[in-house]
Amino acid sequence: MPATTIALGFGHLPQDHAQNTVLDVHLHLDHPATPISLGERSGSQSTGAGFTLQEATEYRMEEHLRACGCYWLRQVAVEERLSGRVFTPEEILQRRPEVVTPPLTPKVTAQRPTDPAVLLKIRAAISAQDFEEIEGLRDVLNDEIVRQIASEWRAELRWEVKDAYAALLLDQTADCVRPLFQDALRSPTLESRAYVVCMLTKDFGRFEAMMFHGGLDAAKVDAAVRSLSSLKS
């Protein structure tokens, strides 16, 4: 492997009990346009692709990053967005923690005091359906904010607004968000239905299974939604 390629982490999905498939995350110093690669290897078969930092930290990549101990890249992606420019591979590497331990449990929200300005910012982003802003705000949530925002959700809201609530709270596992997720299974937005299927089943690998030719397959997503609905009924 060239010296310009740095391994950031390796791991297995939690549901891969036999550990037959090895996941990996690499940083490519000589590919500044797509410096992050995510791959998987099973036996002699291997697949992988290069991404920008923002693409590599999208929600659908989250389980891969967690398994490889590379969830810290999400915080780097937030810093990049706030800076208003694209980080170089060297800048990404500089922000790598000295010790990285793969988190093996679902994300736990940080227990820090709630800044009232953060709540105002979250409400404004939801109201405007600013999904780029919402993506960054997911990293500032704590239990108090989750309870407060979930309490403001209403089933009678417009779907555009409800999709924004779902996008913000997709990492969360508290009981207060489950009505919101159950409702989101009926969303007219294909991405919302797909993400919520993954969240309710706690299986983010299902996102890739619902794709076809690089995009979400509506028939596969709706079949997954129906399977969840039948289990509930």
C-alpha positions as CSV (number, residue, x, y, z in Angstrom):
1,M,0.0,0.0,0.0
2,P,1.4,3.4,-0.9
3,A,2.7,5.7,1.9
4,T,0.1,8.2,0.7
5,T,-2.7,5.9,1.9
6,I,-3.4,5.8,5.7
7,A,-5.6,3.2,7.3
8,L,-8.0,5.0,9.7
9,G,-9.8,1.9,11.0
10,F,-11.1,-1.6,10.4
11,G,-14.1,-3.4,11.9
12,H,-17.2,-5.6,11.5
13,L,-20.9,-4.8,11.6
14,P,-22.5,-5.7,14.9
15,Q,-24.9,-8.1,13.2
16,D,-21.9,-9.9,11.5
17,H,-21.4,-12.3,14.4
18,A,-19.1,-14.6,12.3
19,Q,-17.1,-11.5,11.3
20,N,-17.0,-12.7,7.7
21,T,-16.9,-9.2,6.3
22,V,-14.1,-6.7,7.1
23,L,-15.0,-3.0,6.8
24,D,-12.3,-0.4,6.4
25,V,-11.8,3.4,6.3
26,H,-8.7,4.9,4.6
27,L,-7.4,8.5,4.1
28,H,-5.8,9.2,0.7
29,L,-3.3,12.1,0.9
30,D,-2.9,12.1,-2.9
31,H,-6.7,12.4,-3.6
32,P,-7.8,15.7,-2.1
33,A,-11.1,15.7,-4.1
34,T,-12.2,12.4,-2.5
35,P,-9.8,11.7,0.3
36,I,-11.9,9.2,2.3
37,S,-12.5,5.7,1.1
38,L,-14.9,3.2,2.6
39,G,-14.5,-0.5,1.7
40,E,-15.5,-4.0,2.6
41,R,-13.8,-7.3,2.0
42,S,-15.4,-10.8,2.3
43,G,-13.1,-13.6,1.4
44,S,-11.4,-12.8,-1.9
45,Q,-14.1,-10.2,-2.8
46,S,-13.7,-6.6,-2.0
47,T,-15.5,-3.4,-2.9
48,G,-14.9,0.3,-2.0
49,A,-15.3,3.8,-3.2
50,G,-13.8,7.3,-2.6
51,F,-15.8,10.1,-1.0
52,T,-15.5,13.7,0.1
53,L,-15.5,14.2,3.8
54,Q,-19.1,15.3,3.7
55,E,-20.2,12.3,1.6
56,A,-18.3,9.9,3.8
57,T,-20.1,11.1,6.9
58,E,-23.6,11.1,5.6
59,Y,-26.2,9.2,7.7
60,R,-26.2,6.1,5.6
61,M,-22.4,5.7,6.2
62,E,-22.8,6.0,10.0
63,E,-22.7,2.3,10.9
64,H,-19.7,1.7,8.7
65,L,-17.8,4.6,10.5
66,R,-18.9,3.4,13.9
67,A,-17.7,-0.2,13.3
68,C,-14.3,1.1,12.2
69,G,-13.9,3.5,15.1
70,C,-14.0,6.5,12.7
71,Y,-17.1,8.3,14.0
72,W,-14.8,11.2,14.9
73,L,-14.9,12.1,11.2
74,R,-18.4,13.4,11.7
75,Q,-17.1,16.1,14.0
76,V,-14.4,17.0,11.5
77,A,-17.1,17.3,8.8
78,V,-19.0,19.7,11.1
79,E,-15.9,21.8,11.5
80,E,-15.4,21.7,7.7
81,R,-18.9,23.0,7.1
82,L,-18.5,25.8,9.6
83,S,-15.2,26.8,8.1
84,G,-16.8,27.4,4.7
85,R,-14.0,25.6,2.8
86,V,-12.9,22.1,2.0
87,F,-10.3,20.6,4.4
88,T,-7.1,19.1,2.8
89,P,-6.4,15.4,3.6
90,E,-3.6,16.6,5.9
91,E,-6.0,18.8,7.9
92,I,-8.3,15.8,8.3
93,L,-5.4,13.8,9.6
94,Q,-4.4,16.5,12.0
95,R,-7.8,16.2,13.7
96,R,-7.6,12.4,14.2
97,P,-7.8,11.5,17.9
98,E,-4.7,10.0,19.4
99,V,-6.6,7.0,20.7
100,V,-9.7,5.8,18.8
101,T,-12.0,3.2,20.3
102,P,-14.8,1.9,18.2
103,P,-18.1,2.6,19.9
104,L,-20.0,-0.7,20.2
105,T,-23.3,0.7,21.5
106,P,-25.8,3.1,20.0
107,K,-25.0,6.8,20.1
108,V,-25.4,8.3,23.6
109,T,-26.2,12.0,23.6
110,A,-23.8,14.3,25.4
111,Q,-24.8,15.4,28.8
112,R,-23.9,19.1,28.7
113,P,-25.9,22.2,29.7
114,T,-28.4,23.3,27.1
115,D,-27.7,26.7,25.5
116,P,-31.1,28.4,24.7
117,A,-29.5,29.8,21.5
118,V,-29.1,26.2,20.3
119,L,-32.8,25.5,20.7
120,L,-33.6,28.6,18.7
121,K,-31.2,27.5,16.0
122,I,-32.7,24.1,15.8
123,R,-36.3,25.4,15.6
124,A,-35.3,27.8,12.9
125,A,-33.6,25.0,10.8
126,I,-36.7,22.8,11.2
127,S,-39.0,25.6,10.2
128,A,-36.9,26.4,7.2
129,Q,-36.4,22.7,6.4
130,D,-32.7,23.5,6.1
131,F,-31.4,19.9,5.9
132,E,-27.8,20.9,5.6
133,E,-28.0,22.9,8.8
134,I,-29.9,20.1,10.5
135,E,-27.2,17.5,9.6
136,G,-24.7,19.6,11.6
137,L,-27.1,20.2,14.5
138,R,-27.4,16.5,15.1
139,D,-24.0,16.6,16.8
140,V,-25.1,19.2,19.4
141,L,-28.1,17.3,20.8
142,N,-28.4,16.2,24.4
143,D,-31.2,14.4,26.2
144,E,-32.8,17.6,27.3
145,I,-32.9,19.0,23.7
146,V,-34.2,15.7,22.3
147,R,-37.1,15.7,24.8
148,Q,-37.9,19.3,24.2
149,I,-37.9,19.1,20.4
150,A,-39.8,15.8,20.4
151,S,-42.5,17.4,22.5
152,E,-42.9,20.1,19.9
153,W,-43.6,17.6,17.1
154,R,-47.2,17.2,16.1
155,A,-48.7,14.6,13.7
156,E,-50.7,17.3,12.0
157,L,-47.6,19.3,10.9
158,R,-46.8,19.5,7.2
159,W,-44.8,16.6,5.9
160,E,-41.9,18.9,4.9
161,V,-41.6,20.0,8.6
162,K,-42.1,16.4,9.9
163,D,-39.3,15.2,7.6
164,A,-37.0,17.9,9.2
165,Y,-37.9,16.6,12.7
166,A,-37.1,13.0,11.6
167,A,-33.8,14.1,10.0
168,L,-32.7,15.9,13.2
169,L,-33.6,13.0,15.6
170,L,-32.5,10.0,13.5
171,D,-29.7,9.1,15.9
172,Q,-31.9,9.1,18.9
173,T,-33.3,6.0,20.7
174,A,-35.4,7.6,23.5
175,D,-39.0,6.5,23.8
176,C,-40.2,10.1,23.1
177,V,-39.0,9.9,19.5
178,R,-40.7,6.6,18.5
179,P,-44.1,8.1,17.7
180,L,-42.3,10.5,15.4
181,F,-40.5,7.7,13.6
182,Q,-43.6,5.5,13.3
183,D,-45.4,8.4,11.7
184,A,-42.4,9.0,9.3
185,L,-42.9,5.6,7.8
186,R,-45.9,7.2,6.0
187,S,-43.8,10.2,4.7
188,P,-44.1,11.0,1.0
189,T,-40.3,11.5,1.0
190,L,-38.5,8.3,0.0
191,E,-35.3,9.1,1.9
192,S,-37.2,9.7,5.2
193,R,-39.0,6.3,4.9
194,A,-35.7,4.5,4.2
195,Y,-33.8,6.1,7.0
196,V,-36.6,5.5,9.5
197,V,-36.7,1.8,8.5
198,C,-33.0,1.6,9.4
199,M,-33.5,3.4,12.7
200,L,-36.5,1.3,13.9
201,T,-34.8,-2.0,13.0
202,K,-31.4,-0.7,14.3
203,D,-29.9,-2.1,11.1
204,F,-28.3,0.6,9.0
205,G,-27.0,-2.0,6.5
206,R,-30.6,-2.1,5.2
207,F,-30.1,1.2,3.5
208,E,-27.7,-0.3,1.0
209,A,-30.1,-3.2,0.5
210,M,-32.8,-0.8,-0.5
211,M,-30.7,0.8,-3.2
212,F,-30.6,0.0,-6.9
213,H,-28.2,1.5,-9.5
214,G,-26.9,4.1,-7.0
215,G,-30.3,5.3,-5.8
216,L,-33.1,4.3,-3.5
217,D,-35.6,1.8,-4.9
218,A,-39.1,2.9,-3.9
219,A,-40.4,-0.7,-4.2
220,K,-37.8,-2.0,-1.8
221,V,-38.3,0.8,0.6
222,D,-42.1,0.4,0.6
223,A,-41.7,-3.4,1.1
224,A,-39.5,-2.7,4.1
225,V,-42.1,-0.3,5.5
226,R,-44.9,-2.8,5.0
227,S,-42.9,-5.5,6.8
228,L,-42.5,-3.1,9.8
229,S,-46.2,-2.2,9.7
230,S,-47.2,-5.9,9.7
231,L,-45.1,-6.5,12.7
232,K,-46.7,-3.6,14.6
233,S,-50.3,-4.7,13.7
